Amino acid sequence: MDADDRKTLAGARGAATRLPAQDLERARRFYSEKLGLEPVDERPGGLLYRCGQSEFALFESAGTSSGAFTQMGWTVDDIEAVVAELRGRGVEFEQVELPGLCTRGGIAEIEGNYPGKGAGGERGAWFRDSEGNMLGIGQPVA
């Protein structure tokens, strides 16, 4: 990293997602009961979660998300097992029907991948949390 990177976001120590929640306690229950996640820290109006090397926060907000696009996603090793487990906990997966992308059993086959992530494509699945935020799960395939 050169000195100029430290003066821009290219030199940031990391990036994290922030998701709005109209009802923070309802969101806490959803993330705990449905996703098996517990906050690692909290402050008035906010809950912080960690997954691997990443973190995200839920924050109390009077606004709502449109839920029209993926706001955050997780990378998993076995998407079928994760989808099955989450379904068993009551998570409802989106059925997507778009040109070149459709889900079967809640999982889509996605052609291509970013070159830096290796050859092949990805398998994906999407669901909404209790606050209407669209969340995704992805599994790279060779």
C-alpha positions, 0 to 999 in steps of 0.5 A: 500500500502506498501513502496515497492509499491511506488517504482514500478508501483503498487503504481502509482496514475493511468494509462492513454492511449496515442493515436497517431494522424498524424493530431491533428486538424482532430482528435480534430474534430473527437472526438468532432463531432463524439464522443461528447468529448472536450479536458479539456486541451491542449499543443503544440502537445497534447490534454487531455480528461477526461471521468469519472475517466479516462483520455486519450491524443491524441498526434501529431505523425509522426507514425501511429497505425496499428489499428489491436487491441483495443487501448482504450475502454469505459464502458457504461451502454447501448451499443445499445443506444451509438452505435445508437447515434454514428452511427447517428453522422457518426461513422462506426462500425467494423464487427468482425467474429472470432471463438467465437466472431462475431458482429451482428448489430455492437455489439458482445456478449462476453462470460465470464468476469474478475472475479473481474468485476462480473459474466456474460459476456460483450457486445462489439463494435469497431470502428476506429477514424480519425487516424486509432486507434481502439477503443472499447465500452463495457457493462458488462452483468449479 
